[in-house]
Amino acid sequence: MNKKNMRRVSMLVTAQTAKNLDRLAAMSGYFEVGRVVDKLVREKMISLRCEKEGMPYGSGHQQR
C-alpha cells in the first residue's frame, strides 16, 4: 500500500479497547491497528456527513 499522506499518531486506550482493536484488525485482515482506527474514523465521518445532509447512511454518500 502507498504510504502517501501518512502521519504517526500515539494514543492511550483501555485494555478492553486495545483488545477489541486487535480483534477488529484480525477480522479485517489488517496487520496494524492503525488501519482499523483509520477505517473507523472514515466510516464515522461519512455517517456524520450523511446525517448533516439529511441522507440515510449508505445511500450514495458520494453525491455532490
FENSULUR-V118848 format. One record per residue. N is the residue number from 1. PSI is psi in radians with two decimals (999 if undefined). OMEGA is omega in whole degrees, -180 to 180 (* if undefined). Layout:
n:N psi:PSI omega:OMEGA
n:N psi:PSI omega:OMEGA
This chain:
n:1 psi:2.53 omega:-179
n:2 psi:2.36 omega:-178
n:3 psi:0.37 omega:-178
n:4 psi:2.36 omega:172
n:5 psi:0.71 omega:179
n:6 psi:2.58 omega:177
n:7 psi:2.55 omega:177
n:8 psi:2.19 omega:-177
n:9 psi:2.43 omega:177
n:10 psi:2.38 omega:179
n:11 psi:2.68 omega:180
n:12 psi:2.13 omega:-179
n:13 psi:2.88 omega:177
n:14 psi:2.89 omega:179
n:15 psi:-0.68 omega:-180
n:16 psi:-0.72 omega:179
n:17 psi:-0.72 omega:179
n:18 psi:-0.75 omega:179
n:19 psi:-0.74 omega:179
n:20 psi:-0.66 omega:176
n:21 psi:-0.71 omega:177
n:22 psi:-0.72 omega:179
n:23 psi:-0.74 omega:178
n:24 psi:-0.68 omega:178
n:25 psi:-0.75 omega:179
n:26 psi:-0.73 omega:-180
n:27 psi:-0.60 omega:-178
n:28 psi:-0.20 omega:-179
n:29 psi:0.27 omega:179
n:30 psi:2.62 omega:177
n:31 psi:-0.15 omega:-177
n:32 psi:2.43 omega:178
n:33 psi:-0.51 omega:180
n:34 psi:-0.62 omega:178
n:35 psi:-0.59 omega:177
n:36 psi:-0.79 omega:179
n:37 psi:-0.75 omega:179
n:38 psi:-0.78 omega:-180
n:39 psi:-0.75 omega:180
n:40 psi:-0.75 omega:180
n:41 psi:-0.73 omega:179
n:42 psi:-0.79 omega:180
n:43 psi:-0.68 omega:179
n:44 psi:-0.72 omega:179
n:45 psi:-0.64 omega:177
n:46 psi:-0.76 omega:-179
n:47 psi:-0.64 omega:178
n:48 psi:-0.69 omega:179
n:49 psi:-0.69 omega:179
n:50 psi:-0.68 omega:177
n:51 psi:-0.72 omega:-179
n:52 psi:-0.68 omega:-178
n:53 psi:-0.06 omega:177
n:54 psi:0.31 omega:178
n:55 psi:2.51 omega:173
n:56 psi:2.59 omega:-178
n:57 psi:2.32 omega:176
n:58 psi:0.11 omega:-178
n:59 psi:1.19 omega:177
n:60 psi:0.93 omega:-177
n:61 psi:-0.11 omega:-179
n:62 psi:0.19 omega:177
n:63 psi:2.50 omega:179
n:64 psi:999 omega:*
